[in-house]
Amino acid sequence: MQKEVCCSHASFVGVLLPDFAHHKLKLARDQLVLLAQLAGSGGDGEDAEFRIAPGVLAELFDRQAAYLDEVLCCVLEAPP
């Protein structure tokens, strides 16, 4: 039984990612993009300040860590 593997640039240098791992990386990327967009939309004036509740930020980073842990646990090294 072979796991389904997505085609990514990483696979061409010897690392194969199962589909769910690729999906987790995309989720992590999307959440980081969202955070960057939120941070960049602080307002129009020079004194505008972006604030995010520490609990929300902690949850976001915990989720990122969990996604990356799942990916790191399933990385399969391709034979040379």
N, CA, C and O atoms as a DFTB+ gen file, in Angstrom:
320 C
 N C O
     1  1       0.838      -1.177       0.000
     2  2       0.000       0.000       0.000
     3  2       0.884       1.242       0.000
     4  3       1.695       1.433       0.906
     5  1       0.729       2.073      -1.003
     6  2       1.563       3.258      -1.135
     7  2       0.745       4.494      -0.802
     8  3      -0.405       4.621      -1.224
     9  1       1.346       5.404      -0.041
    10  2       0.692       6.665       0.280
    11  2       0.673       7.540      -0.964
    12  3       1.600       7.519      -1.774
    13  1      -0.409       8.311      -1.101
    14  2      -0.454       9.252      -2.199
    15  2       0.499      10.394      -1.899
    16  3       0.555      10.895      -0.776
    17  1       1.236      10.794      -2.897
    18  2       2.261      11.812      -2.720
    19  2       1.983      12.955      -3.680
    20  3       1.698      12.741      -4.858
    21  1       2.068      14.160      -3.165
    22  2       1.854      15.317      -4.028
    23  2       3.157      15.639      -4.756
    24  3       4.246      15.270      -4.316
    25  1       3.016      16.316      -5.844
    26  2       4.186      16.740      -6.604
    27  2       4.533      18.166      -6.187
    28  3       3.758      19.094      -6.421
    29  1       5.670      18.330      -5.586
    30  2       6.122      19.668      -5.220
    31  2       7.589      19.783      -5.578
    32  3       8.245      18.794      -5.902
    33  1       8.093      21.005      -5.515
    34  2       9.505      21.194      -5.829
    35  2      10.396      20.407      -4.878
    36  3      11.485      19.983      -5.264
    37  1       9.948      20.203      -3.635
    38  2      10.751      19.467      -2.665
    39  2      10.953      18.027      -3.118
    40  3      11.999      17.436      -2.849
    41  1       9.960      17.455      -3.805
    42  2      10.079      16.060      -4.212
    43  2      11.195      15.863      -5.229
    44  3      11.714      14.755      -5.368
    45  1      11.568      16.913      -5.937
    46  2      12.619      16.795      -6.937
    47  2      14.009      16.806      -6.313
    48  3      14.988      16.496      -6.992
    49  1      14.114      17.154      -5.043
    50  2      15.410      17.126      -4.382
    51  2      15.472      15.994      -3.366
    52  3      16.373      15.971      -2.527
    53  1      14.532      15.054      -3.426
    54  2      14.632      13.857      -2.610
    55  2      13.701      13.766      -1.423
    56  3      13.885      12.880      -0.589
    57  1      12.704      14.639      -1.298
    58  2      11.773      14.567      -0.180
    59  2      10.360      14.419      -0.736
    60  3       9.935      15.204      -1.585
    61  1       9.634      13.409      -0.255
    62  2       8.265      13.174      -0.682
    63  2       7.323      13.509       0.459
    64  3       7.550      13.099       1.597
    65  1       6.268      14.253       0.160
    66  2       5.282      14.609       1.169
    67  2       3.949      13.950       0.837
    68  3       3.476      14.045      -0.295
    69  1       3.343      13.286       1.810
    70  2       1.989      12.788       1.594
    71  2       1.038      13.973       1.386
    72  3       1.336      15.096       1.794
    73  1      -0.091      13.713       0.757
    74  2      -1.045      14.780       0.461
    75  2      -1.458      15.558       1.707
    76  3      -1.539      16.786       1.672
    77  1      -1.722      14.847       2.817
    78  2      -2.183      15.562       4.013
    79  2      -1.095      16.479       4.557
    80  3      -1.403      17.529       5.122
    81  1       0.173      16.101       4.398
    82  2       1.268      16.956       4.868
    83  2       1.349      18.219       4.012
    84  3       1.575      19.316       4.523
    85  1       1.166      18.050       2.726
    86  2       1.152      19.208       1.830
    87  2      -0.007      20.129       2.204
    88  3       0.141      21.351       2.204
    89  1      -1.153      19.545       2.521
    90  2      -2.315      20.327       2.939
    91  2      -2.018      21.101       4.234
    92  3      -2.393      22.267       4.354
    93  1      -1.351      20.462       5.193
    94  2      -1.013      21.128       6.449
    95  2      -0.058      22.297       6.206
    96  3      -0.180      23.344       6.841
    97  1       0.884      22.118       5.293
    98  2       1.788      23.224       4.966
    99  2       1.031      24.378       4.329
   100  3       1.324      25.540       4.606
   101  1       0.062      24.068       3.480
   102  2      -0.740      25.129       2.879
   103  2      -1.572      25.850       3.931
   104  3      -1.731      27.069       3.860
   105  1      -2.105      25.118       4.909
   106  2      -2.848      25.757       5.993
   107  2      -1.944      26.691       6.786
   108  3      -2.333      27.813       7.112
   109  1      -0.737      26.226       7.095
   110  2       0.212      27.057       7.844
   111  2       0.536      28.321       7.053
   112  3       0.562      29.420       7.608
   113  1       0.782      28.160       5.758
   114  2       1.070      29.319       4.907
   115  2      -0.094      30.306       4.898
   116  3       0.104      31.513       5.039
   117  1      -1.308      29.785       4.732
   118  2      -2.479      30.652       4.669
   119  2      -2.686      31.428       5.968
   120  3      -3.066      32.598       5.940
   121  1      -2.438      30.780       7.098
   122  2      -2.599      31.474       8.372
   123  2      -1.530      32.540       8.565
   124  3      -1.804      33.600       9.126
   125  1      -0.319      32.267       8.105
   126  2       0.730      33.283       8.196
   127  2       0.433      34.462       7.276
   128  3       0.703      35.608       7.632
   129  1      -0.120      34.190       6.099
   130  2      -0.515      35.270       5.189
   131  2      -1.608      36.109       5.838
   132  3      -1.566      37.338       5.772
   133  1      -2.588      35.457       6.466
   134  2      -3.658      36.183       7.146
   135  2      -3.099      37.075       8.249
   136  3      -3.490      38.236       8.370
   137  1      -2.195      36.541       9.044
   138  2      -1.595      37.335      10.114
   139  2      -0.838      38.531       9.541
   140  3      -0.909      39.632      10.086
   141  1      -0.114      38.315       8.445
   142  2       0.607      39.414       7.814
   143  2      -0.356      40.474       7.287
   144  3      -0.088      41.671       7.390
   145  1      -1.479      40.030       6.722
   146  2      -2.468      40.990       6.232
   147  2      -3.086      41.778       7.378
   148  3      -3.283      42.989       7.268
   149  1      -3.389      41.102       8.466
   150  2      -3.943      41.788       9.632
   151  2      -2.957      42.801      10.197
   152  3      -3.332      43.918      10.555
   153  1      -1.704      42.403      10.271
   154  2      -0.684      43.297      10.805
   155  2      -0.467      44.491       9.884
   156  3      -0.142      45.582      10.353
   157  1      -0.642      44.298       8.589
   158  2      -0.434      45.378       7.634
   159  2      -1.606      46.325       7.510
   160  3      -1.483      47.389       6.903
   161  1      -2.751      45.950       8.082
   162  2      -3.935      46.808       7.959
   163  2      -4.214      47.534       9.271
   164  3      -5.343      47.547       9.762
   165  1      -3.179      48.128       9.822
   166  2      -3.316      48.802      11.105
   167  2      -4.106      50.091      11.064
   168  3      -4.497      50.600      12.115
   169  1      -4.346      50.620       9.920
   170  2      -5.099      51.867       9.815
   171  2      -4.435      52.811       8.836
   172  3      -3.411      52.496       8.231
   173  1      -5.041      53.975       8.696
   174  2      -4.551      54.922       7.701
   175  2      -3.541      55.920       8.258
   176  3      -2.622      56.333       7.551
   177  1      -3.706      56.302       9.503
   178  2      -2.847      57.332      10.063
   179  2      -1.523      56.787      10.562
   180  3      -1.355      55.579      10.730
   181  1      -0.586      57.695      10.795
   182  2       0.724      57.296      11.299
   183  2       0.638      56.704      12.700
   184  3       1.447      55.855      13.075
   185  1      -0.346      57.159      13.470
   186  2      -0.477      56.700      14.846
   187  2      -1.318      55.431      14.964
   188  3      -1.529      54.928      16.067
   189  1      -1.800      54.909      13.827
   190  2      -2.629      53.699      13.850
   191  2      -1.790      52.539      14.375
   192  3      -0.615      52.386      14.039
   193  1      -2.420      51.748      15.191
   194  2      -1.706      50.639      15.821
   195  2      -2.539      49.369      15.700
   196  3      -3.750      49.385      15.920
   197  1      -1.890      48.285      15.353
   198  2      -2.550      46.989      15.243
   199  2      -2.427      46.269      16.574
   200  3      -1.341      46.189      17.148
   201  1      -3.540      45.749      17.060
   202  2      -3.524      45.001      18.320
   203  2      -4.236      43.678      18.129
   204  3      -5.298      43.606      17.511
   205  1      -3.641      42.650      18.663
   206  2      -4.257      41.328      18.641
   207  2      -4.134      40.769      20.057
   208  3      -3.089      40.890      20.696
   209  1      -5.197      40.166      20.526
   210  2      -5.198      39.631      21.889
   211  2      -4.117      38.555      22.031
   212  3      -3.965      37.714      21.145
   213  1      -3.369      38.576      23.135
   214  2      -2.311      37.584      23.327
   215  2      -2.818      36.136      23.224
   216  3      -2.117      35.272      22.697
   217  1      -4.013      35.876      23.719
   218  2      -4.564      34.520      23.637
   219  2      -4.806      34.072      22.207
   220  3      -4.583      32.911      21.862
   221  1      -5.267      35.009      21.373
   222  2      -5.505      34.697      19.963
   223  2      -4.182      34.447      19.253
   224  3      -4.060      33.509      18.466
   225  1      -3.205      35.279      19.530
   226  2      -1.890      35.104      18.923
   227  2      -1.264      33.780      19.366
   228  3      -0.669      33.070      18.555
   229  1      -1.398      33.452      20.642
   230  2      -0.864      32.178      21.148
   231  2      -1.540      30.996      20.464
   232  3      -0.882      30.014      20.121
   233  1      -2.859      31.091      20.266
   234  2      -3.577      30.002      19.588
   235  2      -3.087      29.834      18.159
   236  3      -2.912      28.712      17.684
   237  1      -2.868      30.949      17.475
   238  2      -2.383      30.893      16.103
   239  2      -1.007      30.234      16.034
   240  3      -0.769      29.387      15.172
   241  1      -0.106      30.613      16.929
   242  2       1.230      30.021      16.929
   243  2       1.191      28.546      17.338
   244  3       1.944      27.737      16.797
   245  1       0.325      28.192      18.285
   246  2       0.177      26.780      18.654
   247  2      -0.305      25.961      17.462
   248  3       0.173      24.851      17.225
   249  1      -1.256      26.519      16.714
   250  2      -1.777      25.818      15.539
   251  2      -0.681      25.656      14.490
   252  3      -0.558      24.599      13.872
   253  1       0.116      26.708      14.290
   254  2       1.233      26.619      13.341
   255  2       2.208      25.519      13.752
   256  3       2.648      24.725      12.921
   257  1       2.537      25.482      15.029
   258  2       3.462      24.465      15.532
   259  2       2.900      23.063      15.331
   260  3       3.633      22.148      14.956
   261  1       1.611      22.890      15.577
   262  2       0.984      21.571      15.393
   263  2       1.018      21.155      13.925
   264  3       1.329      20.006      13.614
   265  1       0.697      22.089      13.016
   266  2       0.747      21.767      11.584
   267  2       2.148      21.348      11.173
   268  3       2.329      20.346      10.481
   269  1       3.135      22.117      11.602
   270  2       4.511      21.804      11.220
   271  2       5.003      20.503      11.851
   272  3       5.755      19.759      11.222
   273  1       4.585      20.222      13.089
   274  2       4.943      18.946      13.719
   275  2       4.389      17.772      12.927
   276  3       5.079      16.773      12.727
   277  1       3.133      17.890      12.472
   278  2       2.530      16.814      11.701
   279  2       3.282      16.589      10.397
   280  3       3.468      15.449       9.972
   281  1       3.711      17.663       9.769
   282  2       4.459      17.531       8.524
   283  2       5.821      16.896       8.788
   284  3       6.231      15.977       8.080
   285  1       6.516      17.387       9.802
   286  2       7.845      16.857      10.099
   287  2       7.809      15.377      10.473
   288  3       8.756      14.642      10.192
   289  1       6.730      14.942      11.100
   290  2       6.613      13.528      11.495
   291  2       6.378      12.608      10.319
   292  3       6.593      11.402      10.439
   293  1       5.948      13.128       9.196
   294  2       5.604      12.250       8.084
   295  2       6.512      12.408       6.881
   296  3       6.280      11.776       5.851
   297  1       7.519      13.217       6.983
   298  2       8.406      13.402       5.830
   299  2       9.131      12.088       5.555
   300  3       9.756      11.491       6.431
   301  1       9.020      11.676       4.319
   302  2       9.663      10.428       3.897
   303  2      10.843      10.781       3.014
   304  3      10.704      11.549       2.062
   305  1      11.987      10.232       3.319
   306  2      13.149      10.497       2.469
   307  2      13.134       9.518       1.303
   308  3      12.998       8.308       1.487
   309  1      13.273      10.056       0.123
   310  2      13.285       9.230      -1.074
   311  2      14.623       8.504      -1.189
   312  3      15.652       9.024      -0.757
   313  1      14.610       7.317      -1.762
   314  2      15.889       6.621      -1.957
   315  2      16.781       7.396      -2.925
   316  3      16.282       8.064      -3.831
   317  1      18.082       7.309      -2.739
   318  2      19.019       8.068      -3.601
   319  2      18.955       7.635      -5.043
   320  3      19.676       8.175      -5.882
